Amino acid sequence: MQEKDGKYIFGVVKVGDKGQIVIPRDARKIYGINPGDALLILGDERGMAMLKTEIFQNVIDQAIGGLTK
């Protein structure tokens, strides 16, 4: 794992026959990803990103809260 200014390179993973990947141990530890956690996959024409659904839910809650005030 390489880290610079809070940005990480965890290495390369391969996609298995069923479309599965293994999230590297260091990444799971840093981001608190545990078995059974739900991840949201986002993407655009340049690539993909994953985040825990609870983080996304917090952002939505804040946005909706800002609309009702």
PQR file of N, CA, C, O and H, with PARSE charges and radii, in Angstrom:
ATOM      1  N   MET A   1       0.847  -1.178   0.000 -0.4000 1.5000
ATOM      2  CA  MET A   1       0.000   0.000   0.000 -0.0000 2.0000
ATOM      3  C   MET A   1       0.884   1.230   0.000  0.5500 1.7000
ATOM      4  O   MET A   1       1.868   1.297   0.738 -0.5500 1.4000
ATOM      5  N   GLN A   2       0.540   2.193  -0.817 -0.4000 1.5000
ATOM      6  CA  GLN A   2       1.229   3.471  -0.839 -0.0000 2.0000
ATOM      7  C   GLN A   2       0.232   4.556  -0.455  0.5500 1.7000
ATOM      8  O   GLN A   2      -0.926   4.522  -0.873 -0.5500 1.4000
ATOM      9  H   GLN A   2      -0.258   2.139  -1.416  0.4000 1.0000
ATOM     10  N   GLU A   3       0.691   5.527   0.349 -0.4000 1.5000
ATOM     11  CA  GLU A   3      -0.176   6.610   0.792 -0.0000 2.0000
ATOM     12  C   GLU A   3       0.538   7.931   0.606  0.5500 1.7000
ATOM     13  O   GLU A   3       1.725   8.058   0.906 -0.5500 1.4000
ATOM     14  H   GLU A   3       1.632   5.555   0.688  0.4000 1.0000
ATOM     15  N   LYS A   4      -0.197   8.918   0.106 -0.4000 1.5000
ATOM     16  CA  LYS A   4       0.331  10.265  -0.002 -0.0000 2.0000
ATOM     17  C   LYS A   4      -0.836  11.229   0.151  0.5500 1.7000
ATOM     18  O   LYS A   4      -1.812  11.166  -0.597 -0.5500 1.4000
ATOM     19  H   LYS A   4      -1.162   8.815  -0.138  0.4000 1.0000
ATOM     20  N   ASP A   5      -0.724  12.109   1.115 -0.4000 1.5000
ATOM     21  CA  ASP A   5      -1.746  13.144   1.333 -0.0000 2.0000
ATOM     22  C   ASP A   5      -3.150  12.562   1.474  0.5500 1.7000
ATOM     23  O   ASP A   5      -4.112  13.123   0.951 -0.5500 1.4000
ATOM     24  H   ASP A   5       0.069  12.161   1.723  0.4000 1.0000
ATOM     25  N   GLY A   6      -3.265  11.450   2.174 -0.4000 1.5000
ATOM     26  CA  GLY A   6      -4.573  10.838   2.396 -0.0000 2.0000
ATOM     27  C   GLY A   6      -5.133  10.097   1.201  0.5500 1.7000
ATOM     28  O   GLY A   6      -6.300   9.706   1.214 -0.5500 1.4000
ATOM     29  H   GLY A   6      -2.483  10.994   2.599  0.4000 1.0000
ATOM     30  N   LYS A   7      -4.330   9.892   0.167 -0.4000 1.5000
ATOM     31  CA  LYS A   7      -4.749   9.129  -1.008 -0.0000 2.0000
ATOM     32  C   LYS A   7      -3.925   7.844  -1.051  0.5500 1.7000
ATOM     33  O   LYS A   7      -2.731   7.850  -0.752 -0.5500 1.4000
ATOM     34  H   LYS A   7      -3.381  10.209   0.156  0.4000 1.0000
ATOM     35  N   TYR A   8      -4.570   6.755  -1.424 -0.4000 1.5000
ATOM     36  CA  TYR A   8      -3.938   5.444  -1.332 -0.0000 2.0000
ATOM     37  C   TYR A   8      -3.891   4.724  -2.664  0.5500 1.7000
ATOM     38  O   TYR A   8      -4.758   4.910  -3.517 -0.5500 1.4000
ATOM     39  H   TYR A   8      -5.540   6.751  -1.668  0.4000 1.0000
ATOM     40  N   ILE A   9      -2.877   3.908  -2.833 -0.4000 1.5000
ATOM     41  CA  ILE A   9      -2.823   2.905  -3.889 -0.0000 2.0000
ATOM     42  C   ILE A   9      -2.704   1.565  -3.173  0.5500 1.7000
ATOM     43  O   ILE A   9      -1.718   1.307  -2.483 -0.5500 1.4000
ATOM     44  H   ILE A   9      -2.172   3.756  -2.140  0.4000 1.0000
ATOM     45  N   PHE A  10      -3.711   0.720  -3.341 -0.4000 1.5000
ATOM     46  CA  PHE A  10      -3.738  -0.563  -2.645 -0.0000 2.0000
ATOM     47  C   PHE A  10      -3.213  -1.707  -3.493  0.5500 1.7000
ATOM     48  O   PHE A  10      -2.997  -2.804  -2.976 -0.5500 1.4000
ATOM     49  H   PHE A  10      -4.512   0.930  -3.902  0.4000 1.0000
ATOM     50  N   GLY A  11      -3.006  -1.482  -4.762 -0.4000 1.5000
ATOM     51  CA  GLY A  11      -2.534  -2.538  -5.639 -0.0000 2.0000
ATOM     52  C   GLY A  11      -3.595  -2.907  -6.658  0.5500 1.7000
ATOM     53  O   GLY A  11      -4.597  -2.208  -6.815 -0.5500 1.4000
ATOM     54  H   GLY A  11      -3.181  -0.591  -5.181  0.4000 1.0000
ATOM     55  N   VAL A  12      -3.364  -4.002  -7.341 -0.4000 1.5000
ATOM     56  CA  VAL A  12      -4.239  -4.464  -8.413 -0.0000 2.0000
ATOM     57  C   VAL A  12      -5.020  -5.676  -7.920  0.5500 1.7000
ATOM     58  O   VAL A  12      -4.471  -6.549  -7.249 -0.5500 1.4000
ATOM     59  H   VAL A  12      -2.550  -4.569  -7.213  0.4000 1.0000
ATOM     60  N   VAL A  13      -6.308  -5.720  -8.260 -0.4000 1.5000
ATOM     61  CA  VAL A  13      -7.125  -6.895  -7.970 -0.0000 2.0000
ATOM     62  C   VAL A  13      -7.645  -7.438  -9.291  0.5500 1.7000
ATOM     63  O   VAL A  13      -7.760  -6.701 -10.270 -0.5500 1.4000
ATOM     64  H   VAL A  13      -6.754  -5.011  -8.805  0.4000 1.0000
ATOM     65  N   LYS A  14      -7.957  -8.719  -9.317 -0.4000 1.5000
ATOM     66  CA  LYS A  14      -8.498  -9.345 -10.518 -0.0000 2.0000
ATOM     67  C   LYS A  14      -9.965  -9.654 -10.306  0.5500 1.7000
ATOM     68  O   LYS A  14     -10.397  -9.978  -9.200 -0.5500 1.4000
ATOM     69  H   LYS A  14      -7.864  -9.318  -8.522  0.4000 1.0000
ATOM     70  N   VAL A  15     -10.717  -9.549 -11.377 -0.4000 1.5000
ATOM     71  CA  VAL A  15     -12.130  -9.890 -11.357 -0.0000 2.0000
ATOM     72  C   VAL A  15     -12.253 -11.387 -11.622  0.5500 1.7000
ATOM     73  O   VAL A  15     -11.720 -11.908 -12.602 -0.5500 1.4000
ATOM     74  H   VAL A  15     -10.366  -9.286 -12.276  0.4000 1.0000
ATOM     75  N   GLY A  16     -12.966 -12.062 -10.730 -0.4000 1.5000
ATOM     76  CA  GLY A  16     -13.160 -13.505 -10.882 -0.0000 2.0000
ATOM     77  C   GLY A  16     -14.249 -13.835 -11.896  0.5500 1.7000
ATOM     78  O   GLY A  16     -14.881 -12.938 -12.453 -0.5500 1.4000
ATOM     79  H   GLY A  16     -13.399 -11.639  -9.934  0.4000 1.0000
ATOM     80  N   ASP A  17     -14.462 -15.115 -12.128 -0.4000 1.5000
ATOM     81  CA  ASP A  17     -15.448 -15.592 -13.102 -0.0000 2.0000
ATOM     82  C   ASP A  17     -16.858 -15.088 -12.811  0.5500 1.7000
ATOM     83  O   ASP A  17     -17.649 -14.889 -13.733 -0.5500 1.4000
ATOM     84  H   ASP A  17     -13.948 -15.844 -11.674  0.4000 1.0000
ATOM     85  N   LYS A  18     -17.176 -14.881 -11.536 -0.4000 1.5000
ATOM     86  CA  LYS A  18     -18.509 -14.419 -11.139 -0.0000 2.0000
ATOM     87  C   LYS A  18     -18.566 -12.900 -10.981  0.5500 1.7000
ATOM     88  O   LYS A  18     -19.548 -12.375 -10.457 -0.5500 1.4000
ATOM     89  H   LYS A  18     -16.533 -15.043 -10.787  0.4000 1.0000
ATOM     90  N   GLY A  19     -17.539 -12.193 -11.421 -0.4000 1.5000
ATOM     91  CA  GLY A  19     -17.517 -10.734 -11.331 -0.0000 2.0000
ATOM     92  C   GLY A  19     -17.114 -10.222  -9.963  0.5500 1.7000
ATOM     93  O   GLY A  19     -17.289  -9.038  -9.675 -0.5500 1.4000
ATOM     94  H   GLY A  19     -16.741 -12.620 -11.846  0.4000 1.0000
ATOM     95  N   GLN A  20     -16.583 -11.079  -9.120 -0.4000 1.5000
ATOM     96  CA  GLN A  20     -16.208 -10.697  -7.766 -0.0000 2.0000
ATOM     97  C   GLN A  20     -14.767 -10.213  -7.705  0.5500 1.7000
ATOM     98  O   GLN A  20     -13.911 -10.657  -8.469 -0.5500 1.4000
ATOM     99  H   GLN A  20     -16.441 -12.041  -9.354  0.4000 1.0000
ATOM    100  N   ILE A  21     -14.517  -9.288  -6.774 -0.4000 1.5000
ATOM    101  CA  ILE A  21     -13.152  -8.868  -6.478 -0.0000 2.0000
ATOM    102  C   ILE A  21     -12.919  -9.019  -4.982  0.5500 1.7000
ATOM    103  O   ILE A  21     -13.864  -9.076  -4.195 -0.5500 1.4000
ATOM    104  H   ILE A  21     -15.213  -8.927  -6.153  0.4000 1.0000
ATOM    105  N   VAL A  22     -11.657  -9.082  -4.603 -0.4000 1.5000
ATOM    106  CA  VAL A  22     -11.290  -9.097  -3.188 -0.0000 2.0000
ATOM    107  C   VAL A  22     -10.763  -7.704  -2.858  0.5500 1.7000
ATOM    108  O   VAL A  22      -9.808  -7.232  -3.473 -0.5500 1.4000
ATOM    109  H   VAL A  22     -10.889  -9.036  -5.242  0.4000 1.0000
ATOM    110  N   ILE A  23     -11.385  -7.059  -1.894 -0.4000 1.5000
ATOM    111  CA  ILE A  23     -10.915  -5.747  -1.453 -0.0000 2.0000
ATOM    112  C   ILE A  23      -9.690  -5.990  -0.566  0.5500 1.7000
ATOM    113  O   ILE A  23      -9.778  -6.749   0.399 -0.5500 1.4000
ATOM    114  H   ILE A  23     -12.161  -7.443  -1.394  0.4000 1.0000
ATOM    115  N   PRO A  24      -8.561  -5.368  -0.871 -0.5600 1.5000
ATOM    116  CA  PRO A  24      -7.347  -5.616  -0.100  0.2800 2.0000
ATOM    117  C   PRO A  24      -7.539  -5.354   1.402  0.5500 1.7000
ATOM    118  O   PRO A  24      -8.269  -4.449   1.807 -0.5500 1.4000
ATOM    119  N   ARG A  25      -6.865  -6.170   2.203 -0.4000 1.5000
ATOM    120  CA  ARG A  25      -6.972  -6.100   3.665 -0.0000 2.0000
ATOM    121  C   ARG A  25      -6.723  -4.692   4.182  0.5500 1.7000
ATOM    122  O   ARG A  25      -7.481  -4.202   5.018 -0.5500 1.4000
ATOM    123  H   ARG A  25      -6.273  -6.905   1.874  0.4000 1.0000
ATOM    124  N   ASP A  26      -5.665  -4.028   3.696 -0.4000 1.5000
ATOM    125  CA  ASP A  26      -5.367  -2.672   4.167 -0.0000 2.0000
ATOM    126  C   ASP A  26      -6.520  -1.715   3.884  0.5500 1.7000
ATOM    127  O   ASP A  26      -6.837  -0.867   4.718 -0.5500 1.4000
ATOM    128  H   ASP A  26      -5.049  -4.426   3.017  0.4000 1.0000
ATOM    129  N   ALA A  27      -7.147  -1.841   2.723 -0.4000 1.5000
ATOM    130  CA  ALA A  27      -8.281  -0.984   2.377 -0.0000 2.0000
ATOM    131  C   ALA A  27      -9.461  -1.267   3.301  0.5500 1.7000
ATOM    132  O   ALA A  27     -10.116  -0.340   3.777 -0.5500 1.4000
ATOM    133  H   ALA A  27      -6.890  -2.530   2.045  0.4000 1.0000
ATOM    134  N   ARG A  28      -9.733  -2.553   3.556 -0.4000 1.5000
ATOM    135  CA  ARG A  28     -10.836  -2.895   4.471 -0.0000 2.0000
ATOM    136  C   ARG A  28     -10.594  -2.333   5.850  0.5500 1.7000
ATOM    137  O   ARG A  28     -11.524  -1.857   6.501 -0.5500 1.4000
ATOM    138  H   ARG A  28      -9.201  -3.306   3.169  0.4000 1.0000
ATOM    139  N   LYS A  29      -9.349  -2.381   6.307 -0.4000 1.5000
ATOM    140  CA  LYS A  29      -9.021  -1.875   7.641 -0.0000 2.0000
ATOM    141  C   LYS A  29      -9.165  -0.349   7.700  0.5500 1.7000
ATOM    142  O   LYS A  29      -9.787   0.175   8.624 -0.5500 1.4000
ATOM    143  H   LYS A  29      -8.594  -2.768   5.778  0.4000 1.0000
ATOM    144  N   ILE A  30      -8.602   0.357   6.733 -0.4000 1.5000
ATOM    145  CA  ILE A  30      -8.646   1.821   6.718 -0.0000 2.0000
ATOM    146  C   ILE A  30     -10.077   2.337   6.641  0.5500 1.7000
ATOM    147  O   ILE A  30     -10.430   3.299   7.324 -0.5500 1.4000
ATOM    148  H   ILE A  30      -8.097  -0.069   5.982  0.4000 1.0000
ATOM    149  N   TYR A  31     -10.904   1.700   5.808 -0.4000 1.5000
ATOM    150  CA  TYR A  31     -12.259   2.183   5.581 -0.0000 2.0000
ATOM    151  C   TYR A  31     -13.311   1.472   6.430  0.5500 1.7000
ATOM    152  O   TYR A  31     -14.507   1.723   6.280 -0.5500 1.4000
ATOM    153  H   TYR A  31     -10.618   0.919   5.253  0.4000 1.0000
ATOM    154  N   GLY A  32     -12.870   0.595   7.313 -0.4000 1.5000
ATOM    155  CA  GLY A  32     -13.798  -0.066   8.229 -0.0000 2.0000
ATOM    156  C   GLY A  32     -14.817  -0.945   7.523  0.5500 1.7000
ATOM    157  O   GLY A  32     -15.983  -0.987   7.916 -0.5500 1.4000
ATOM    158  H   GLY A  32     -11.898   0.391   7.435  0.4000 1.0000
ATOM    159  N   ILE A  33     -14.386  -1.645   6.485 -0.4000 1.5000
ATOM    160  CA  ILE A  33     -15.278  -2.525   5.731 -0.0000 2.0000
ATOM    161  C   ILE A  33     -15.211  -3.921   6.347  0.5500 1.7000
ATOM    162  O   ILE A  33     -14.140  -4.517   6.461 -0.5500 1.4000
ATOM    163  H   ILE A  33     -13.439  -1.612   6.166  0.4000 1.0000
ATOM    164  N   ASN A  34     -16.375  -4.422   6.739 -0.4000 1.5000
ATOM    165  CA  ASN A  34     -16.469  -5.721   7.397 -0.0000 2.0000
ATOM    166  C   ASN A  34     -17.377  -6.645   6.603  0.5500 1.7000
ATOM    167  O   ASN A  34     -18.188  -6.176   5.804 -0.5500 1.4000
ATOM    168  H   ASN A  34     -17.244  -3.937   6.647  0.4000 1.0000
ATOM    169  N   PRO A  35     -17.254  -7.968   6.813 -0.5600 1.5000
ATOM    170  CA  PRO A  35     -18.149  -8.897   6.120  0.2800 2.0000
ATOM    171  C   PRO A  35     -19.609  -8.512   6.348  0.5500 1.7000
ATOM    172  O   PRO A  35     -20.007  -8.202   7.471 -0.5500 1.4000
ATOM    173  N   GLY A  36     -20.390  -8.532   5.296 -0.4000 1.5000
ATOM    174  CA  GLY A  36     -21.807  -8.196   5.380 -0.0000 2.0000
ATOM    175  C   GLY A  36     -22.121  -6.726   5.149  0.5500 1.7000
ATOM    176  O   GLY A  36     -23.290  -6.374   4.990 -0.5500 1.4000
ATOM    177  H   GLY A  36     -20.066  -8.783   4.384  0.4000 1.0000
ATOM    178  N   ASP A  37     -21.110  -5.851   5.126 -0.4000 1.5000
ATOM    179  CA  ASP A  37     -21.350  -4.435   4.857 -0.0000 2.0000
ATOM    180  C   ASP A  37     -21.856  -4.256   3.434  0.5500 1.7000
ATOM    181  O   ASP A  37     -21.460  -4.988   2.527 -0.5500 1.4000
ATOM    182  H   ASP A  37     -20.161  -6.137   5.256  0.4000 1.0000
ATOM    183  N   ALA A  38     -22.737  -3.274   3.246 -0.4000 1.5000
ATOM    184  CA  ALA A  38     -23.233  -2.936   1.917 -0.0000 2.0000
ATOM    185  C   ALA A  38     -22.390  -1.797   1.354  0.5500 1.7000
ATOM    186  O   ALA A  38     -22.092  -0.828   2.052 -0.5500 1.4000
ATOM    187  H   ALA A  38     -23.059  -2.680   3.983  0.4000 1.0000
ATOM    188  N   LEU A  39     -22.011  -1.926   0.087 -0.4000 1.5000
ATOM    189  CA  LEU A  39     -21.225  -0.897  -0.582 -0.0000 2.0000
ATOM    190  C   LEU A  39     -22.002  -0.374  -1.781  0.5500 1.7000
ATOM    191  O   LEU A  39     -22.636  -1.140  -2.506 -0.5500 1.4000
ATOM    192  H   LEU A  39     -22.253  -2.713  -0.480  0.4000 1.0000
ATOM    193  N   LEU A  40     -21.946   0.932  -1.981 -0.4000 1.5000
ATOM    194  CA  LEU A  40     -22.557   1.576  -3.132 -0.0000 2.0000
ATOM    195  C   LEU A  40     -21.477   1.748  -4.194  0.5500 1.7000
ATOM    196  O   LEU A  40     -20.390   2.244  -3.900 -0.5500 1.4000
ATOM    197  H   LEU A  40     -21.431   1.554  -1.392  0.4000 1.0000
ATOM    198  N   ILE A  41     -21.769   1.344  -5.415 -0.4000 1.5000
ATOM    199  CA  ILE A  41     -20.821   1.481  -6.522 -0.0000 2.0000
ATOM    200  C   ILE A  41     -21.280   2.658  -7.376  0.5500 1.7000
ATOM    201  O   ILE A  41     -22.396   2.659  -7.894 -0.5500 1.4000
ATOM    202  H   ILE A  41     -22.653   0.941  -5.654  0.4000 1.0000
ATOM    203  N   LEU A  42     -20.425   3.646  -7.518 -0.4000 1.5000
ATOM    204  CA  LEU A  42     -20.690   4.822  -8.351 -0.0000 2.0000
ATOM    205  C   LEU A  42     -19.730   4.813  -9.519  0.5500 1.7000
ATOM    206  O   LEU A  42     -18.655   4.221  -9.423 -0.5500 1.4000
ATOM    207  H   LEU A  42     -19.518   3.646  -7.097  0.4000 1.0000
ATOM    208  N   GLY A  43     -20.082   5.444 -10.607 -0.4000 1.5000
ATOM    209  CA  GLY A  43     -19.160   5.478 -11.729 -0.0000 2.0000
ATOM    210  C   GLY A  43     -19.531   6.513 -12.766  0.5500 1.7000
ATOM    211  O   GLY A  43     -20.649   7.025 -12.807 -0.5500 1.4000
ATOM    212  H   GLY A  43     -20.955   5.925 -10.685  0.4000 1.0000
ATOM    213  N   ASP A  44     -18.564   6.797 -13.590 -0.4000 1.5000
ATOM    214  CA  ASP A  44     -18.756   7.626 -14.768 -0.0000 2.0000
ATOM    215  C   ASP A  44     -17.884   7.054 -15.870  0.5500 1.7000
ATOM    216  O   ASP A  44     -17.383   5.936 -15.750 -0.5500 1.4000
ATOM    217  H   ASP A  44     -17.656   6.381 -13.557  0.4000 1.0000
ATOM    218  N   GLU A  45     -17.699   7.805 -16.935 -0.4000 1.5000
ATOM    219  CA  GLU A  45     -16.938   7.280 -18.066 -0.0000 2.0000
ATOM    220  C   GLU A  45     -15.471   7.037 -17.743  0.5500 1.7000
ATOM    221  O   GLU A  45     -14.784   6.347 -18.496 -0.5500 1.4000
ATOM    222  H   GLU A  45     -18.105   8.714 -17.033  0.4000 1.0000
ATOM    223  N   ARG A  46     -14.975   7.594 -16.631 -0.4000 1.5000
ATOM    224  CA  ARG A  46     -13.563   7.434 -16.285 -0.0000 2.0000
ATOM    225  C   ARG A  46     -13.287   6.280 -15.336  0.5500 1.7000
ATOM    226  O   ARG A  46     -12.162   5.783 -15.281 -0.5500 1.4000
ATOM    227  H   ARG A  46     -15.534   8.155 -16.019  0.4000 1.0000
ATOM    228  N   GLY A  47     -14.287   5.849 -14.594 -0.4000 1.5000
ATOM    229  CA  GLY A  47     -14.032   4.764 -13.659 -0.0000 2.0000
ATOM    230  C   GLY A  47     -15.130   4.597 -12.625  0.5500 1.7000
ATOM    231  O   GLY A  47     -16.238   5.111 -12.773 -0.5500 1.4000
ATOM    232  H   GLY A  47     -15.201   6.253 -14.639  0.4000 1.0000
ATOM    233  N   MET A  48     -14.787   3.854 -11.563 -0.4000 1.5000
ATOM    234  CA  MET A  48     -15.759   3.527 -10.520 -0.0000 2.0000
ATOM    235  C   MET A  48     -15.203   3.895  -9.156  0.5500 1.7000
ATOM    236  O   MET A  48     -13.993   4.034  -8.972 -0.5500 1.4000
ATOM    237  H   MET A  48     -13.887   3.436 -11.443  0.4000 1.0000
ATOM    238  N   ALA A  49     -16.109   4.049  -8.209 -0.4000 1.5000
ATOM    239  CA  ALA A  49     -15.743   4.270  -6.818 -0.0000 2.0000
ATOM    240  C   ALA A  49     -16.734   3.491  -5.951  0.5500 1.7000
ATOM    241  O   ALA A  49     -17.888   3.292  -6.329 -0.5500 1.4000
ATOM    242  H   ALA A  49     -17.092   3.937  -8.358  0.4000 1.0000
ATOM    243  N   MET A  50     -16.262   3.057  -4.790 -0.4000 1.5000
ATOM    244  CA  MET A  50     -17.115   2.342  -3.845 -0.0000 2.0000
ATOM    245  C   MET A  50     -17.145   3.120  -2.540  0.5500 1.7000
ATOM    246  O   MET A  50     -16.132   3.677  -2.118 -0.5500 1.4000
ATOM    247  H   MET A  50     -15.324   3.218  -4.483  0.4000 1.0000
ATOM    248  N   LEU A  51     -18.313   3.156  -1.900 -0.4000 1.5000
ATOM    249  CA  LEU A  51     -18.380   3.689  -0.552 -0.0000 2.0000
ATOM    250  C   LEU A  51     -19.443   2.959   0.228  0.5500 1.7000
ATOM    251  O   LEU A  51     -20.397   2.416  -0.328 -0.5500 1.4000
ATOM    252  H   LEU A  51     -19.136   2.702  -2.242  0.4000 1.0000
ATOM    253  N   LYS A  52     -19.254   2.960   1.532 -0.4000 1.5000
ATOM    254  CA  LYS A  52     -20.213   2.281   2.381 -0.0000 2.0000
ATOM    255  C   LYS A  52     -21.544   3.006   2.281  0.5500 1.7000
ATOM    256  O   LYS A  52     -21.581   4.237   2.261 -0.5500 1.4000
ATOM    257  H   LYS A  52     -18.479   3.402   1.984  0.4000 1.0000
ATOM    258  N   THR A  53     -22.633   2.257   2.219 -0.4000 1.5000
ATOM    259  CA  THR A  53     -23.944   2.879   2.063 -0.0000 2.0000
ATOM    260  C   THR A  53     -24.276   3.791   3.231  0.5500 1.7000
ATOM    261  O   THR A  53     -25.011   4.763   3.058 -0.5500 1.4000
ATOM    262  H   THR A  53     -22.602   1.257   2.235  0.4000 1.0000
ATOM    263  N   GLU A  54     -23.755   3.503   4.407 -0.4000 1.5000
ATOM    264  CA  GLU A  54     -24.044   4.370   5.560 -0.0000 2.0000
ATOM    265  C   GLU A  54     -23.451   5.763   5.374  0.5500 1.7000
ATOM    266  O   GLU A  54     -24.025   6.744   5.847 -0.5500 1.4000
ATOM    267  H   GLU A  54     -23.158   2.713   4.547  0.4000 1.0000
ATOM    268  N   ILE A  55     -22.322   5.865   4.701 -0.4000 1.5000
ATOM    269  CA  ILE A  55     -21.721   7.173   4.417 -0.0000 2.0000
ATOM    270  C   ILE A  55     -22.603   7.929   3.436  0.5500 1.7000
ATOM    271  O   ILE A  55     -22.876   9.114   3.624 -0.5500 1.4000
ATOM    272  H   ILE A  55     -21.856   5.068   4.317  0.4000 1.0000
ATOM    273  N   PHE A  56     -23.048   7.243   2.390 -0.4000 1.5000
ATOM    274  CA  PHE A  56     -23.926   7.862   1.409 -0.0000 2.0000
ATOM    275  C   PHE A  56     -25.232   8.299   2.065  0.5500 1.7000
ATOM    276  O   PHE A  56     -25.750   9.373   1.762 -0.5500 1.4000
ATOM    277  H   PHE A  56     -22.826   6.280   2.238  0.4000 1.0000
ATOM    278  N   GLN A  57     -25.761   7.477   2.954 -0.4000 1.5000
ATOM    279  CA  GLN A  57     -27.008   7.814   3.635 -0.0000 2.0000
ATOM    280  C   GLN A  57     -26.841   9.072   4.471  0.5500 1.7000
ATOM    281  O   GLN A  57     -27.752   9.898   4.523 -0.5500 1.4000
ATOM    282  H   GLN A  57     -25.340   6.604   3.201  0.4000 1.0000
ATOM    283  N   ASN A  58     -25.691   9.236   5.131 -0.4000 1.5000
ATOM    284  CA  ASN A  58     -25.438  10.444   5.919 -0.0000 2.0000
ATOM    285  C   ASN A  58     -25.451  11.680   5.033  0.5500 1.7000
ATOM    286  O   ASN A  58     -25.981  12.717   5.432 -0.5500 1.4000
ATOM    287  H   ASN A  58     -24.951   8.565   5.089  0.4000 1.0000
ATOM    288  N   VAL A  59     -24.878  11.589   3.839 -0.4000 1.5000
ATOM    289  CA  VAL A  59     -24.862  12.720   2.899 -0.0000 2.0000
ATOM    290  C   VAL A  59     -26.289  13.064   2.480  0.5500 1.7000
ATOM    291  O   VAL A  59     -26.662  14.236   2.452 -0.5500 1.4000
ATOM    292  H   VAL A  59     -24.447  10.747   3.515  0.4000 1.0000
ATOM    293  N   ILE A  60     -27.086  12.048   2.155 -0.4000 1.5000
ATOM    294  CA  ILE A  60     -28.481  12.278   1.762 -0.0000 2.0000
ATOM    295  C   ILE A  60     -29.258  12.903   2.913  0.5500 1.7000
ATOM    296  O   ILE A  60     -30.021  13.846   2.700 -0.5500 1.4000
ATOM    297  H   ILE A  60     -26.782  11.096   2.177  0.4000 1.0000
ATOM    298  N   ASP A  61     -29.077  12.392   4.130 -0.4000 1.5000
ATOM    299  CA  ASP A  61     -29.770  12.948   5.292 -0.0000 2.0000
ATOM    300  C   ASP A  61     -29.429  14.421   5.486  0.5500 1.7000
ATOM    301  O   ASP A  61     -30.309  15.227   5.787 -0.5500 1.4000
ATOM    302  H   ASP A  61     -28.458  11.626   4.303  0.4000 1.0000
ATOM    303  N   GLN A  62     -28.154  14.778   5.315 -0.4000 1.5000
ATOM    304  CA  GLN A  62     -27.745  16.180   5.463 -0.0000 2.0000
ATOM    305  C   GLN A  62     -28.367  17.039   4.372  0.5500 1.7000
ATOM    306  O   GLN A  62     -28.811  18.156   4.639 -0.5500 1.4000
ATOM    307  H   GLN A  62     -27.439  14.123   5.071  0.4000 1.0000
ATOM    308  N   ALA A  63     -28.403  16.529   3.147 -0.4000 1.5000
ATOM    309  CA  ALA A  63     -28.971  17.294   2.038 -0.0000 2.0000
ATOM    310  C   ALA A  63     -30.465  17.521   2.244  0.5500 1.7000
ATOM    311  O   ALA A  63     -30.965  18.627   2.039 -0.5500 1.4000
ATOM    312  H   ALA A  63     -28.043  15.622   2.930  0.4000 1.0000
ATOM    313  N   ILE A  64     -31.170  16.477   2.646 -0.4000 1.5000
ATOM    314  CA  ILE A  64     -32.598  16.610   2.878 -0.0000 2.0000
ATOM    315  C   ILE A  64     -32.870  17.505   4.081  0.5500 1.7000
ATOM    316  O   ILE A  64     -33.808  18.303   4.076 -0.5500 1.4000
ATOM    317  H   ILE A  64     -30.764  15.578   2.812  0.4000 1.0000
ATOM    318  N   GLY A  65     -32.043  17.365   5.108 -0.4000 1.5000
ATOM    319  CA  GLY A  65     -32.191  18.225   6.283 -0.0000 2.0000
ATOM    320  C   GLY A  65     -32.018  19.687   5.919  0.5500 1.7000
ATOM    321  O   GLY A  65     -32.716  20.543   6.462 -0.5500 1.4000
ATOM    322  H   GLY A  65     -31.281  16.716   5.113  0.4000 1.0000
ATOM    323  N   GLY A  66     -31.095  19.990   5.004 -0.4000 1.5000
ATOM    324  CA  GLY A  66     -30.890  21.358   4.569 -0.0000 2.0000
ATOM    325  C   GLY A  66     -32.068  21.912   3.799  0.5500 1.7000
ATOM    326  O   GLY A  66     -32.305  23.120   3.805 -0.5500 1.4000
ATOM    327  H   GLY A  66     -30.528  19.295   4.562  0.4000 1.0000
ATOM    328  N   LEU A  67     -32.814  21.032   3.132 -0.4000 1.5000
ATOM    329  CA  LEU A  67     -33.983  21.476   2.372 -0.0000 2.0000
ATOM    330  C   LEU A  67     -35.180  21.787   3.259  0.5500 1.7000
ATOM    331  O   LEU A  67     -36.016  22.622   2.914 -0.5500 1.4000
ATOM    332  H   LEU A  67     -32.622  20.051   3.127  0.4000 1.0000
ATOM    333  N   THR A  68     -35.261  21.119   4.393 -0.4000 1.5000
ATOM    334  CA  THR A  68     -36.437  21.298   5.264 -0.0000 2.0000
ATOM    335  C   THR A  68     -36.256  22.417   6.272  0.5500 1.7000
ATOM    336  O   THR A  68     -37.189  22.739   7.008 -0.5500 1.4000
ATOM    337  H   THR A  68     -34.583  20.440   4.674  0.4000 1.0000
ATOM    338  N   LYS A  69     -35.074  23.015   6.321 -0.4000 1.5000
ATOM    339  CA  LYS A  69     -34.847  24.099   7.294 -0.0000 2.0000
ATOM    340  C   LYS A  69     -35.257  25.423   6.727  0.5500 1.7000
ATOM    341  O   LYS A  69     -35.138  26.447   7.401 -0.5500 1.4000
ATOM    342  H   LYS A  69     -34.316  22.754   5.723  0.4000 1.0000
TER
END
